[in-house]
Amino acid sequence: MRNVRVVDCTFDDVGKDDVVEGVTSLSPTNVTINGRKRTETISR
């Protein structure tokens, strides 16, 4: 998948919050994972 946007989401009790597989570009906007705001775009 390419150019995935996640907007206005909260994810709690995530075991590994830095694992992204099968995505070449992920852009979070107003996203919280385990209480921590995530704003960085992930490109691979």
Stockholm file with secondary structure:
# STOCKHOLM 1.0

chainA/1-44         MRNVRVVDCTFDDVGKDDVVEGVTSLSPTNVTINGRKRTETISR
#=GR chainA/1-44 SS CCSEEEEEEEECSCSCTTCCCSCSEEEEEEEEETTEEECCCEEC
#=GC SS_cons        CCSEEEEEEEECSCSCTTCCCSCSEEEEEEEEETTEEECCCEEC
//
